[in-house]
Amino acid sequence: MRQSALRTVAVALTLALAGPAWAQLPGGLGLPGGILPGGGASPLPGPLSDVEPATRLNRTLQDGLDPAEGSLAAARSLATGVVSELRRRTADQLLRRHGDVVEADDQGQPVVRGEVLALAPSPAALARAKAAGFQTRRRTDLDALGLQAVVLAPPRGMSAPEAVRRLRDLDPQGTYDFNHLFQAGGAAGPAAAPAGPGGAAPAPGGRLGLVDGSPATRHPALRGAKVTGRAFAPGGARVTAHATAVASLMVGDGGRFRGGAPRASLLVADVYGPTPTGGSAEAIVRGLAWLAQNRVWVVNISLVGPPNRLLQAAVAAMVAKGHVLVAAVGNDGPSAPPLYPASYPGVVAVTAVDGGRRILPEAGRGTHVDFAAPGADMAAAAPGGGYVAVRGTSFAAPLVAGMIARQTPWTSAPAAVEALGRGALDLGAPGNDRVYGRGLVAAELRTEPGRVGAQAAALRGP
């Protein structure tokens, strides 16, 4: 049993890292597609395109194939460490390639160069900032959330960490932070066979919201759903493989394939677009405000990143207004620090299991985990009209969002979440635990890749 499990980890991670697919970054940090809208790929040059990490991992796992206690845990630890390293190296590559528009914060996280986010600064605080050489780049009124964001540009030559420290010193009572860039929490595999015809009735739940890139709305699995979108990142909207897969898992209906709320309406806030600065905290918050303004009560956010004060305020405002925010816990491994927005209070944090209902070794852990759902050994829609095999917590969260939206009528967000919890299958330690949360939901929505002609997945997401 242990040897088989260890070999599974070895094979999965070898597939994950082998070949050019694992390091693809078409257009920017937030475009994890691996599959471009036209079907092409964009492998990164240099060390990120080689297979050395996969070879090293596979050799280590093979050498450790023994029945001794703890060997499986050691293999999983190594596996998740490599996955976490991939996300870091992807961020490092972004910083190297696009240093003109991206820089690092004080923790090494990518942020938009030359921008600091201020949450509703007072006129006196803005005056002090101006006297210190800062300029107001733009103001964003987030009326639906009761918030205002101001983007400040630091003096020439001042780094982002220096700028944030300076503003916090000038206004200790104010709220200032970096314009962090967030990554998608999973990746899709290669395109496969075309989709079949749909046949399910529309879901009873109202509109759902998605914060991601733009999905390929002409995909057969999405034709029965009303999908509308708006771009919030520089350069406009862009179709991505990740958004297409996530949207299909929310509202898709393609014969043998079904999402959590088939044929429901979906509003998409495209926060990525075609530029390296897509996926910024500012774009995400603007997208959330738009969804709130349109009274979208269930929103899926399959993105991960560091804590950000503006995003935290926006999430708190939406939760207070009764919106249900569903987010992926991320794929940095069980020992990684919490990722956001899934770790914010009130957010429904979702982890992922494979086809055998085992937790993904790369999935995050913690007391914030609410539910587990299928996130591997399953298919989702691809931009080219076919299906892909997917892996990651990104793809578990939309199933949960769809299931919550189908629970109508419900009087409050907590009531809807509690109703879903009553039907969860308890896995792991009895009761609510740090690995599976309240338990497994949406198990029946996992579509075997072979049923729709999808090829094997390659784990290459952040």
N, C-alpha and C positions, 0 to 999 in steps of 0.2 A: 504493500500500500504506500509506504513512504517513498520507495524507489520510484514507483509510478508517478507519484505527485511531484517528486523532484524532477523527473524527466519532463513532466508537463511544464513546469516552470522554465526549464532550460529551453525547451522547444519554443514556448511562447515568447520568451525574451530574445531568442535568436531570430525568430521571425520579426520581432518588434524592431530590432536594430539593424538587421541585415539589409543590404541594398540601399539605393538612394531614397527610398520612401520615408524612412524614419525621421529624416531631418528636413523635410520639405517645409518651406516657409514662403509660399507665394504671396508677395505683396507686403507682408508685415507680420508682426508678432501675433496678431489676432486672426490670421488667416491660415489655420492649421490644415487646410483641406487635403493636401496630398494629391487631390484631383482638382484641376482647374476647370472652369466652366466649359472650356473647349476639349477637355479630356487629357490635356498635357500635364506634365509634372515639372516642378522647378526645384531640383535638388540644390542644396547649398554647396559651395566649394569648400575645399580644405578638409580639416579633420572631421567635420561633422558629416561628411559624405562617405567615410570609410566604415568598415565593419569590425574594427578592432574591439570596441566595447562588447559586441555580441560574441565574438570569438572568445574573448577573455572570460565572459560570463559563462558561456557554454562549457568551456574547459573546466572552470572552477566547480560548476555544478556536477559535471560528470565525475570529477575526482572525488566529490563528496557524497557519492551515492552509496550510503551505508545505512543500516537500520538503527543506528545509534540515536538515542533521544536527543532532540534538538536539531537534528540535521535539516529537517524540513523548515524549521523556523529560521535557521541560518541561511538557507537558500532563498527563502522569501525575503529576508532582510537584504540580501545582496541584490535580489531582483528589484525591489522597490528603491534601493539606493541608486541603481542605474537609471530607473525611470525618473527619479528626482533630478539626477545629474543631467539627463536629457533636457529637462525644462530649463535648468540653469544655463546649459550650454547654448540652447536655442536663444535665450535672452542675451547671452554674451555675443552671439553672432549678430543679433539685431543691433546691438550697441556698436559693433565693429563696422557693420555695413552702412548704418544710417546715423552715424555720430553727429551729423549736421542737424538732425531733428530729434534725436533721442539721446538721453544721457542717463546716468545711474543715480539713484537716491543714496542715502547714507547706509543702506543695507544692500546695495548692489542691484536693486530692482529697477527695471527700465521705466523711465518717465518721459513725458514730453519735454524736450529741451526749451528752456527759456520761459516756462510757465509755472506759476504757483496759483493754487486754488484758494480763494478766500470765501468763507461762508458768511454772507450778510455783514460785511465789514461796516463799521460806522463811518460817517463822513470825517470825523476826527482821525480815525485810523487810516483812512485813505490819504488824508492830507499828510500825515507823518510818513507814510510810505512814499508818497510823491517827493517829499523833501529829501528822502534817502535815496532817490534816484529810480524808484519803481514807476512804471507806467501802467495805466489801466488798458489792457488789451481788449477786453469785451466784458459785458455784463449779461447774465442770463437770469431772467425772472422765471422761477419754477413755481408758478402760481398754484398749480394743482397740488403741490406738496407744501405750500406755505414757506418756500425757501427762495433765497437769491444767491447766485454764485457769481463771483467776480474773478476774472483771470488777470493776474498781474504779471508783467514782464520785468525781470530784475535788471539792474544796471549791466551794461556790457562787461563781459568777463567774469561775472559772478555765477558760480555754479548753482545748481538747484538746491543741494544741501545747505550751502551758505545762504541762499535767498530765503529758504524756509526758516532757518534759525534767526536770520535778521528780522523778518516780519514778526515772528513770535516774540522776539525781544522788544520790538517797537510796540506791540499790542498783546500783552500777556493774557488778556481776557478774550482775545479773538480766536478764531478757528482758521488755521492755515495748513495746507498740506500740498503734497506733490500731485501732479496730474498723472497718476500711475497708469500703466498699460496692463490690461488683463488678458490672460490667455484662455483659450477654450479648453475644457476639461476632458478631452478624448480625441480620437482620430478615427477616420473611416478608412476602410481597405479599398482595393481596386474595384472598378466598375464591372458589372456583370450583365446578366440577361435583362431584357426589357420587362417592365411590370405587366401584370395581368389586369383585367378589368375590375372595377370596384363593384360592391354590391351591398354594403352595409347602410343602414338608415342613419340619418344625421344624429349626432349626439344631442342629448337634451340640454347639456350645459351651454351657457352663453358663450361670449367671446373669450378666447384665451390670448395671452400676450407672450411674446418671445423676444428676448434681448440677445442678439447674436449677429451674424451676417444676414444676407438675404437668401432665401431658399429658391430653388428652381421650381416655380409655380406651375410650369407646364408638365411636370412629372405626372404620369398617370395616377399615382397614389395620392396626389394633391389636387387633382382636378375637381374632385367633389367638394372640396373645402373652399370657403371664401377666404383667401389670403390677401391681405393688404399690408403695405409697409411704408416706412418713411426712413430716410437716411439721416443720421446724426453725426457721422464722422466726416472729416475733410475728403473731398473728392466724390461724394455721392455714394450710392449703394453699389454692392458687388455680390453676385451669387457665389456662395462657397459650398463646398461639400459638407462641411460641418453643419451649417445652418439647414441645408436640405435634409440631412439625416435627422436632425433634431426635430424639425417641423413635421416630418413624416411620422415620427414616433409620438408626436402630440395629436395630430389631426388626420393622419393618413389613412387611406382605405384603398387597398389594391388587390382585392380578391383574397389570396392567401395571406396577405399582409394587412395588419391593422394597427393603428396607433391607439393611444389612450382614450381619445375622444374623437372617433372617426367622423370626418366631414363637418366638424365644428368650425366656426369662424376663428381666424387667427390674425392678430395684428402683430406685425414684426417691426421692431426697432432695430435697424441696421446700425450697429455702433462700430463697425470695422471699416467698410469701404475699401478702396484700393491703395491706401497709403500706409507707410510704416507706423504712423501714429494712430492707427485705428485701435479700438478697444480701450480708449482712455476712460478714466473715471468720469470726466466731464461728459463725454458722449453717453456713457451708461446712465448717468443721472438724468440727463436731458431725455433719454429714451424712456426711463421710468416715469418721468413727469408727464410725458405725452400719453403713455398708457393709462396713467391715473386720470388724466383729463378726459380720456375716452371711456372711462368707467370699466376698464378691463380688470376683473377682480382676481383672476388667477394668472400669474406670470411666471414663466420658466426662465431661469438664468443659468445656463450651463457654462459659466465662466469662473475662473479662479484668479486670485491675486492677493496682494498684501492688504492689511487693514488700511482704510482710507477714510478720513474724517468727513468729507463731503458725501461719499457713498453711504457711510454709516448713517448720516443724518437723513438722507433720502430713503433708505430702507426703513428707518424708524418711523418716518412720516407715513409711508405706505402701510406699514403694519398697523399703525394707530388708526388709519382710516378704514381698516378692515380688509385690505388686499391680502391675498395669499401669495407669497413669494416662495418659489421652489428653486433650490440651487444644488448643484453638484458639490460634493465634499472635496473633490480633486483626487489626483493620482500620484501624489508625492510620497505615499507610503505611510505605514502605521506610526512611525516615529516622527513624522514631519510636523512642524507647527501648524496650527489651524489656518485654513485658507478662507478667503472671503469672496462673496458675501454669505456663503453657507453658514459661517460661524457666528453671524450676527443674531442677537435675540429675535425670536419671532419668525425667522426664516425656516422653512421646511427643508432640512438638509438630507440629501439622498446619497446613499452609497450604492455599490453595484455588486452583483453576483454573476457567476458564470452559469453555463447550462446545467451544471451539477449542483446548483444552489450553494456554491462555495464563494465566500467573499473574495473579490479580486485582491491578490497580494499587494497591488500597488495602491489600493483604495485608502483614503484617509480614515482615521479613527478619532473617536472623542465623544464626550458627553453630549455634543450638539447633534449627533447623528439621530435622525428621526425614523427613516425607513430605508430598507434595502429593496432594490428592484433589479430586473435583468439588465446587464450592461456588457455582456460578452456572449460569444457563441450565438449571435443573433444578427439579423439583417436590418437595414434601413435604406431609404431611398438615396440615389446618387444623382447628381446634376444631369448626367447624360441620358437619363430615362430608365436606367436599370437599378439594380440594388447592389449594396456593398455590405460586407461584414464589418461590424463595428466593435470597439472595445473601449471602455472608459466610463467613469461616473457621469460624464456628459449625457450619455445615452440612457441612463436609468432615470434621471430627473424628469425628462419630458413625459415618460410614462406615468409617473406619479402626478404630475401637473394635470395631465389629461383625465386621470381617474378622479381627482378632486373636483375638476370642473363638471364632471358628469353627475356629481351628487347634488342634484337640484330637486326641490328647493332646499336651501340651508340658510339658517338665520345668521350665522357668523363664521368667520374664518376658523376659529378654534373648533367649532362644532363640526365643520367639514373635515378637518384633520382628524378629529377624534373619531368620527364615523369611519374613516379609512383605517384608522388604527385598530378598530374592533375586528376588522376582517383580516388583519395581518397574521402571517404564519410565524410563530415564534421560532427563531433560530439562535444557535449559540447558547449563551448563558440564559437561564430562565428570566423572563421579563425584559424590560428595557435595558439594553447594554451598549457599550461603546463601539461595538463592531457592526451589529445589524440594526441598532435602534429598537423600534417597536416590533420589527420583524419584516418579513418579505411580503411585498404586494406586487400586483401586476405580473405574476409569474405566467399567467395564461397569455400574455401579450408578446412573449418572446417568440419571434419567428425564426425558425432554423434557417441558416443561410442557404442550405441545399434546397429548401422548399421553393425558393424564388430564384435559384441559380446564382446566388452570390458566391464569390470566391472567399478563400480563407482571409481572416483579418491579419493586419500587421500593426502591432502596438507601436505607435510612433508619436503619440500625442504628449503634451506637457504633463 
